[in-house]
Every structure is written in structure tokens, then in C-alpha cells.
Amino acid sequence: MRNYPSTLLLPLAALSLASCGNQKKEETKRPNIIFMMTDDHTTQAMSCYGGNLIQTPNMDRIANEGIRFDNCYAVNALSGPSRACILTGKFSHENGFTDNASTFNGDQQTFPKLLQQAGYQTAIIGKWHLISEPQGFDHWSILSGQHEQGDYYDPDFWENGKHIVEKGYATDIITDKAIEFLEGRDKNKPFCMMYHQKAPHRNWMPAPRHLGIFNNTTFPEPANLFDDYEGRGRAAREQDMSIEHTLTNDWDLKLLTREEMLKDTTNRLYSVYKRMPVEVQDKWDSVYARRIAEYRKGDLKGKSLISWKYQQYMRDYLATVLAVDENIGRLLNYLEKIGELDNTIIVYTSDQGFFLGEHGWFDKRFMYEECQRMPLIIRYPKAIKAGSTSNAISMNVDFAPTFLDFAGVEIPSDIQGASLKPILTSEGKTPADWRKAAYYHYYEYPAEHSVKRHYGIRTQDFKLIHFYNDIDEWEMYDMKAAPREMNNVFGKPEYAEKQKELMQLLQDIQKQYKDTDPDEKEKVLFKGDRRLMKNR
């Protein structure tokens, strides 16, 4: 017979008092936070945003039971910089991580540190990509392979200071680790877990169960897949991120047989292929054999070849999203099982959007809509009405103050973002004094993909962009009249007054956010700036 503690013999009055105390504790219980973030997932590939490419039922559940933001924007659409902005609530020029060659200064203030100091148990699991040891976390397990990009198969992790290799598929493993953390956590503390997937980052390697799943699917092409960039400047023309020219036959399109890879084991595709178990390699070979045969017939040219490459890109990219959505479902089900689902603020986003053939491109970096715009859906039934939507202009620097606000932690005055709590608790309505524009500044040039340095603003109806550094060009788009951003109206007489208004707004916003030398003419360049490295 089990020996129960003697406290069960307390007088009835004492038990009643304890019950009242527990009830009060429950009423003041602070929310848990799970921040789900993927890498390069775009709203076009989410059915809750009206995308027609793929169904994402578990992401849709978060949106349907919470709120969907339709105008959330990255302030620097690149993996590392976006993550630094999210952690600090500050723009790149303030947190010091301007491009992927930078190293994050972990000594600075971040929202996990502030939550940890306020009694939260904190964790980061999955992709970190800030090239420094995580700080402010009670537990961390981050992808370490490929310079912290991580591998899809049998990935390497850096976990609480130790290097380990896990067997399996990264998207599943990261979820396993997240659930393991939740199972072993201190149940007397609220938790904040950053749950970061590698997928659907390049080179888009699906889980074994999804290999070939879209081989017989033909996806709709974007209307501007064959954009010729008429009326736009050098930035659009000189990029190196086109489906036609930049997608590689081996790494991206996977047009190598096993025999060919074994002849050149230095090939980058082989470096990740060899991480698969033999049975998965066999399935991989079978699935990609048809693709290789189609390509080697040699009858694909011009637009037909671009269309063919687009289909292969979509088949791989979207297949990796399937595993992400499945694992979100696993995590939601686990939270429901342990009774923490409704007491947890669940956020799903990506570090930025991504081009899925629009303008003939893949990748991100540009201030154009497909990659500047981020998915943002949030579930927390104690404060958010199910099925809400918002067109309030939000940015990823807003996430940190939002979490602090809900946790009852004072928001430091140097945080540049604004708490989204007033929007979340009012069914998505935009406060009267809310910002009029999102600010953007991209620094990584000259570098991979050759996207020019630029900055600008996005209002509800217009976008103004200045490309600088080795060029001096302006673009302006009427987003209501031409949402595909193919008609540059900068300098057109009929838009003169609007242009003047936007130019002034841009200057005001740069002053507000302390980006006082946006063209980098006087400011000391950050250590990661490639202009400091080109002569080395």
C-alpha cells in the first residue's frame, strides 16, 4: 500500500485555504511561450494565407484558432540578421549583425535573457545560425553542421557545449528534442522555447516518407515567372538568384546518380547524400532517376527549361514543408495532452519570406513582397479571439516586446519594436497611434546572390526603395494598383506628391530608428562587411 504524505490529514479548513491559494496562483499564472520559426518559409506555401500550392492543416489550425497577420515584414530578409533582430527587438544597425558573415554579440540584451531573469525556463532547439554560443537559455541544442546551417539527414548538434550527431531526419529530430525538453522541464516555472526548424532551407531535401510525393504534381506557375525587368534598374537585372541561371544541376536540382557522385566524392551533394542510411539512398536514387532521365533527353530549352526547373524546385521545396507541418501537429498534440495548450502563446513564423518563382527567382534578400513579407500566426485563446486577422503593419523587431509584455516583464526603452499585444487582444484592430510604415535595410553585398544593398519603407499602399553602394537607384511601387512590383513609378509626374510624402516619411523613420547613415558613407563598417574582406 502506498504511503501518502501526512499533509493529506490537514483539517478541512486548511485544505480550503490551500485550494483558494492554488486558485489565485492559477489566475495569475504567466503564459508559456513557444516561438516556432522555420527558415525561408513563405506565405505562398501556406494554405491559411490562401496559397494554392500545398495544404498546411496544422499551421492552419494555429491561424484558425488564433490570429493571422497579413502585413508582417522582416527588417532585413536574411537568416542570421533576422534572428538577431528577433532576439534583440532592434534593427541590424543597432544589434550589429548586419549579414551572414557577422558574429552575434551574445553579451547584449535579448528577450530570452529578460524572461530568464523573470523566472522563465528558456530553451533554443534547432537552427541558431548566429555563429556564437547561445546565451540566456537554460537548455540549448542547435544545429552545427554546414556553418550552423545544419544537415537534413543525421544532423550534427551543439548541445549545452557538447557536439553530438543524431540519427534521422532533422525536422523530426528537432521536434523530438523539443518534446524531450518539455517533458523534463521544471513544472513550477513558465517556459519559453524557441523551436527553430532548418526546413525549408536550400537544398530542400525531403524526409524519406515524402521523397517523390509530388513527382506527378504540376504546380501553377507565378504570373511573372518570365519577368524581363523592364522599367527597373540594375538591382533586378544583376542579381544572381534566377531559376534559369543560378539553380545548380547537382546541389539544387539533384541531377547526379549515385555512381556519378562516387566518382567525385568532393561534390557537395555527395557530402549530404552520404549521411543517409543505405535504404534511404536507395529510395532517393529511385525517386530522382526519372528527373535525371527527363533532363538528359536534351529537348528542354528556353522557357520550357525554366518551367521544368521551376517544377523540380517546387516538388522539393514543398515536400520539406510537409514534414514541418506534420511536426507542428505533433507539438500541438503533445501540449494538448499535458494540458498546456491553451496556456501557451504559440507563434509560427519564418525568418523571412522566399521567392517561389516570382520574377523568375528563388531565395530572398530583396525588399520585394514575397520575401520581405513574413508569415505570422499566433494562438493564445486567453487573449486572442479565434479566426482573427490583422492588416496592421508589423515587423520582426516587434516579437521581443510582445513576449515581454505578455509575460509581465518591463520592456526596455532601447527596444525598437512595439508590442503587438494591443492588436492581439482587439481582434486584430490597428491602434489609432500605430506606425504608418515598416522599415527595411539590407547590407549583404557584394556577396552570394549579388543583391544590391538597399533600404526603404513599406506603407499600406506603397513601397519606396533606395539601392545604394555601387549604384544609386530608386524604385517606388503602388501596391494597390500593381501588387507584383513590376511597374516602377518613381519619378513619374502623376506620383510626384506621393513620392515627396514617402521620401519625407523615410527620413523621419530613419531618424526614429537611429539609422542616421543609411548609405554607410561615414559609419564605421561592421566586421562582417565584405568590403573589408575583398582584398584578403
N, C-alpha and C positions, 0 to 999 in steps of 0.2 A: 504494500500500500504506500502511495506517495505521501511524503511528509510535507504538508503545506505550511507556509510561514505563519508565525503566530499573529501577524498583523490581521489575519482573517478573523480573529477573535475580538477585534476592536468593537466597542459599543456602537450601536446603530447611529447615534448622533455624530460620532467621529467619522463614520463612513459617509454620512450625508454631507458633512463639511468637505471631506475629500472629494466627493462627487462634484460639489459646487466648484471646488478649486480646479478640478480637471476640466469642467465645462468652460470656465473662464480661460484656462490655458488654451483650450481648443479654439475659442473665439478669437484669441489674439495670435494664433499660430501663423507664422510667416510662411509665405508660399515657397515651395521648391521651384527651381528653375532648370529647365533642360533646353539648352541652346543647340538646336540641330542645324548644322551647316554642311552643305556639300561644296564641291569645287567645280565651278563652271556650269552649274545647272541653271537653265534659263526658263523664263515663264512660257516660252513657246512649247516647251516639253512638259507642261503640267495641265492636266485636264481641268483643274479648278480655275485656271486662268483662260479657259476657252480654247486651249491648244487642241489641234486635230491630229497630232502625231502619235499620241500614246495616252493610255488611261493610267492615272496615278491615284487609285482609290484611297490609299492611306493618307497621302498628302491632302486629298480632297476632304477626308474626314476632319482634319485639323481646320481647314478653311470653313467647312460647313458647320462645325461645332464652335467656331470662333470667328475670326475676322480675317479678311483678305485686304491687303494694301495694294492699290493699283499704281501708285506713284512713289515707290521706294527706290532710291538711287544710291549706287556706290559713288564715293567721292574720289576714288582712284581705282579704276577697274583692272586690278591686278592682284594676284593671290596674296602675297605677303603684305603689301601695303594695305589692302582691305582688312586683313586680320588685325593689323596694328591699329587701324582706325577704330575697329570694333572694340578691341580691348581697352583702348585709352579714352574713347569718346572724343578724340582730337584728330584734326586733319594731318596729312602726311608731313607738311612743312613744320608742324608743331611736335609730332611724336618722333620725327627723324628717320622714319622708314619709308623712303620715297619709292624704291624699286626693289626688284628681287635680288639685286646684288648687295643690298643693305643687310645689316645685322640689327635685330631689335634690341634696344636697350631695356633689358628686363628689370632694371632698378627703378624705372619710372612707375608712376601711379597707374593702376589698371583696376577695372571693376571687380575682377576676382579677388584681388588683394583687399579691396574695401569690404567686400562681402565676407571674406575670411576673417577679417578683423572684427566684423559684426556678429560672428558666431556661426557663419555658414560653413558647411563642409564642402570643399571645392575639388573639382576634378576636370582634367582635359584628357580626352581619349580620341585618338585618330590623327588627323593631319594638323600639324602645327605650322611648319614652314616659315619660321621666323629666325632660324639659324642661331638660336640661343637657348639655354636651358629654361624651361618654364618656371616662372615664379608666381607665388600666390595660390598654389594648388596643393592640397593635402595629398593628392594622388595624381600622377600623370603617366600616360603611356602613349607616346607619339611615334608616328611613322618616321623611320630614319633612313630608309633606302633612297637612292637617287637624289641625294642632296635634300632630303626631307620631303621630296615629292611622294615617296612611298611606292611600293610594288603592289600590283593586283593579286599576285599569287605568292604564297609563302612569304609574307612581308616581314621585314625587319622592324623591330620596335626598340625605342629607347624608353625604358620604363623605370621611373624613380631612380635614374642613374645607372641602370644596368641595360646592356644590349642583349636582346633575345630575338629569336626567329620563331614565328608562329606558322603552323601548317594550316593551309586552307585558303579561302578567298577573303580578301581584305574587308569587303563590305560586311560580310557575316562575322568576321573576327572582331571588328570594331564594336559591333553590337553585343557580341558575347562578353567583351571586356566591359562594356557599359553596364550590362545587367549584373556582372560579377561585382562591379563597384557598388551598385545599388544594394545588392544583397549583403555586402559586408560593411556598409556604412554605419555610422553612429546614428541610431534611430532617434536619438534625443535632439538632433540638430537638423535644421533645414539644409537642403543641399542645392548646390549649383553645379551642374555638369555640362561641360561643353563637349558635345558629341559631333565629331567632325569626320565626315567621310572623304576619302580620296575621289571616289567616283562623282561625276562622270568625266574626270580629267583625261586629257590625252595620254596614252594612246588608245583609250576606250576598249579595254579587254573585258568582255562579259564573263559572268560566272559560268561554271561548267553547265549548269542547268539551263542557261539561256543562250548557249552557243548555237548560232544558226536559227534562232527563234523567229527572226524577221527575214529569212532568206527568200521567202515567197511574197513578201510585202513590198509594194511600191508606194513610197511616201510622196505626198504632194510637194511640188517644188515651190519655193517662195517666188513671188511675182518679180522680184529684182535679182534673181539668181545670175542673170546675164547683164548686170549693170555695167554701163560703159563710162560712168563717172562724168558724163557731160555736164558742164556748168559748175563743176567743183575743181578744187585745186590740186596741188601736188600731194597733199597728205593721202587722199583717197587713191591716187594713181601710183604712188611709190611704196605703198605698204607691201609686206611680204607675208600675206596670210590668206592667199586665194586658194580655193578648192582646185582650180585649174593648175596652178604652178607650184604651190607650197606643200600640199599634201604629198608625203613621200610614199613611194611604192612599197617599201619594206615596213618601216615603223608605223605608219598611219593606215595604209590600205592592206597591209599584211599579205603581200603578193610574193611570198617566198615559201617554197616547200621545205620540209624538214631536211631533205638531202642537200638543198642549196644552203641552208643555214649551217649545216655541219661542215660544209666546205669552207665557210668563213665564220668561225665562232667568235670573231670580234664584232660581228654585226649586232647592233643594238637590239633588234627584235629577238635575236637568239638569247641575249642576256636575260630577257624576261620569260621567254618561252621555256628555257631550261629549268625554271623554277616550278613548272607544273609537274604534277605526277604523270607517269607514263600514260595512264588511261585517259587523262585529260588531254595530253598531247595527241593521242590517237583521235579523240573526238575533234579537236581543233583542226588536225590535218584533214579530216573528212569534211568538216564544215567549210573550210576555206578552199578546198580543191576546186569547187565549182567556180568560185570567184576568180581564181588564178587562171582557170581554163578560159573563161569568158574574156579576160583581159588579153590573153596571149593569142587569141584569134586574130588580133590586129586590125579589126574593122571598126574600131571606135576612134573617132576624130572630132575635133572642134566641139560644138555644143553637145553632141552626143556623148563625148568622153566626159565632159563636165557633169552632165546629168548622171552618167554611170558612177562617177566618183562620188557625187552627192549621195546617191542611194547607198553606197557601201559605207560612207561616213555615218549616215543616219542609222543604218542597221546596227552598227557597233555602238555608237553613242547612246541610242535609245535602249539598247539591251542592257547597258550598265545601269541605266536609270531604274529598270525593273527591280534589280536587287536592292537598290536604295529604298524604293517604296515598300518592298516586302519587309525590309528590316525596320522601317519606321512602324509598320504594323506590329512587328514583334515587340518593339519597345512600348508602344501604346498598350498592347495587351498585357505586358508584364506590369506596367504601372496600374492598370485596372485590377489585376489580380492581387496586388499588395495594398490596394485601397488608397493609392496616392495620385491617381489620375487627375481628379478634379481639384486637388490642392497643389497642382504643379503647373506653372506657366510654361507652356510648350511652344517654342518658337521654331519655325522652319524657314530657312533662307539659304542663299548661296553666297559665296564671296563676291560674286558679280553675276551678270548675265553672260550670254555667249551667242555668237553668230551661228545660226544653223542654215547657212547658205545665203542669207540676206546679203546683198551687194556682192555676191559671189565668194563670200568669206566664211572662214571658221575663226576661232579664237575670240579675243575680247579687246581691251585696251582703249578703243575709241570711245568718244563721248556719245556715239550714236546709240539710239534707243535700245537695241537688242542686247547690248552688253552693259550700258550704264544702268539700265533698269534691273532691279533685283526682285526675286520673289520674296514676299514676306507674308507669312500666315501665322497667326497666334491663337492658341486655345487656352482659355482660363475662365471657366464658366462662372466663377465667383465675381468676376468683374466685366466679362465680355459677353455680350448677347450673341447667341448663335446666329450665324448667317449674316453677320455684319460685313460691310465693305467700306473702304475709305479711299478717297482720292486726295487726301492731304499729302502735301509734298514732304516726304520723309527721307532720311539718309542713314547710312550705316553708322555714323557717329552718334545717332540717337539711341542705339541699343543699350549702351552702358548706362546713361542716365535713367532709362526706363527701368532697367533691372534694379538699380539702386532705389528708385522711387517706390517700387512695389515692395521692396524689402524693408522700407522704412529707414534707409541709410541716407544721410545728408549728401546731396550732390555737390561735389567740389566746384568752386566758382570757375576753375580753369577748364572744366569740361566744355567743349564747344557745341556738342549736340544738345538736343532738347528732349525731355521725357515725352514719350508717346502716351503716357497714362491718361491724360485728358481726352485723347482721341479714342483710346480703347474702352473707356468707361462711358462714352457718349454715343455708342453705336456707330463710330467712325466719323462723326461730325468734325469738321475742321474748326478749331477755335478762332475767334474773331481776330486775335492778335498773332496768328500763326505766320510763319515765314512765307515769303512770296516766291522763293526760288531755291533750288538745290545748287550747290557749288561743286565744281569738279576741277581736279588738276592732276594731269598725268605727266610723269617725268622720264620714263624709261626709253630714252633714245640718245644715241644710236645703240641699238640692241636687237635682239631677236624679234622678228616680225616687222621691224622698221616702221613702227607707228610714231609719227612726229609728236614732240612734246606739245601739249595744249592744255588750255583751261577754259572754263566757261560756266554759264548758268542755264538751268532748265526751269522755266516757269510752267504754269498750267498749259499755256498755249504756244509758247515759243522757246527756241533754243538758240543761244549765241555762243560761238566757239572761236577762240583765237589760237592758231597754230604758230609756234614760235621756235626759236633756237636756230635752225639753219634755214628757216623760211619765216615770212611774216604775212600770214593769210587769215582772213576772217570768213566764217560761214554763219549763216542765220537761217533758221527754218521755222516756217509757220506750221506747227504740228497739227493743227486742226485741218488746214487745207491740204497738207501733203505729209501725212504721218510717216511715209517711208524715207524721208530725209534725202530726197533726190533733187529737190529744187532749191538751190541756194539763193535766197532773196537778199543777201547782204549787198548794200549799195543800190538797190532798186528804188526809184523815186517814190513809188507808192507805199513803201515801208519806211520812209525816212524818219517819220516821227516815232514809230515803234523802235526803230534801230537806236535813235538817240536816247529813248527811255531805257532800253535794255543796257546800253553802254554805261549809263549812269548807275543803274542798278548793280551791274557787275562791279563797278568801282566801289560802291557802298558796301557790297558783300565782302569784297576782298579786304576792305578796311575793317569790317566787323570781325572777320575770321583771322586777321593779322597776317594775311598773305600780301605783304607790302612790297615785295619784289617778285611778282609772278613770272616775269621774263628772265629771272635769275641773272640780271646784269650786274648786281652789286653783292648779292648774298654769297657767303662762303659755301661752296658746293659740298654736298654731303659725301661722306666717304665712299659710298657706293656708286657715285656718279661716274659713268663710263668715260666721260671726257677726261677724268683724272687718270684713267687706266689705259687709254688708247695707245700711249707711247711706251707702255711697259712690255 
